[in-house]
Amino acid sequence: MTGHDYNARMAALWIMHGTACVKLLRANGRALHAENFEAALREFVDIIAGEVGRDILTEAMDWASGQVSVYGNDLQSDAPVSIH
């Protein structure tokens, strides 16, 4: 695994974590905060994709989704942030 792959995987886990935070904010009536968090998360994704490449980040998101799915929590399926 290259440094870019490792960094992309770690970022993918944080993206999924951020997505869960957005969902929690929305579910608790804090839509404005959720929108702001989501906008920041999109910027984060753009920065990481620019550093490691969109293909590598996409593969990392697939990997992260697989890791989370093992525990029955497929957070990426309705993620508000897209890397494409």
C-alpha positions in Angstrom: 0.0 0.0 0.0 1.4 3.4 -1.0 1.3 6.5 1.2 -1.4 7.9 -1.0 -3.5 4.8 -0.5 -3.1 4.9 3.3 -3.8 8.6 3.5 -6.9 8.1 1.3 -8.2 5.3 3.4 -7.8 7.3 6.6 -9.5 10.3 4.9 -12.3 8.0 3.8 -13.0 6.9 7.3 -13.1 10.5 8.4 -15.5 11.3 5.5 -17.8 8.5 6.7 -17.5 9.8 10.3 -18.4 13.3 9.0 -21.4 11.9 7.1 -22.6 10.3 10.4 -22.2 13.6 12.1 -24.3 15.4 9.4 -27.0 12.7 9.8 -27.0 13.2 13.6 -27.3 16.9 13.3 -30.2 16.7 10.9 -32.0 14.0 13.0 -31.8 16.4 15.9 -33.3 19.4 14.3 -30.0 21.2 13.6 -30.3 21.6 9.8 -28.3 24.7 9.6 -25.4 23.1 11.4 -25.8 20.0 9.2 -25.6 22.1 6.0 -22.5 23.9 7.2 -20.8 20.7 8.2 -21.7 19.1 4.9 -20.3 22.1 3.0 -17.1 21.8 5.0 -17.0 18.1 4.3 -17.3 18.6 0.6 -14.4 21.0 0.7 -12.4 18.4 2.6 -13.2 15.8 0.0 -12.1 18.1 -2.8 -8.8 18.8 -1.0 -8.1 15.2 -0.4 -9.1 14.2 -3.9 -6.7 16.8 -5.2 -3.9 15.4 -3.2 -4.3 11.7 -3.7 -6.5 11.6 -6.9 -10.2 10.9 -7.2 -9.7 7.3 -8.3 -7.6 6.5 -5.3 -10.1 8.3 -3.0 -13.0 6.4 -4.7 -11.2 3.1 -4.0 -10.6 4.2 -0.4 -14.3 5.0 0.1 -15.2 1.6 -1.3 -12.7 0.0 1.2 -14.0 2.1 4.1 -17.6 1.2 3.2 -16.6 -2.4 3.3 -15.0 -2.0 6.7 -18.0 -0.4 8.2 -20.5 -2.8 6.5 -18.8 -5.6 8.4 -20.5 -4.2 11.5 -23.8 -3.7 9.9 -23.6 0.1 9.4 -23.4 1.0 5.7 -23.0 4.7 6.1 -22.0 5.4 2.6 -25.2 4.2 1.0 -26.9 7.5 1.6 -24.0 9.7 2.2 -24.6 13.4 1.5 -21.1 13.9 0.2 -20.1 12.7 -3.2 -16.5 12.2 -4.3 -17.4 12.2 -8.0 
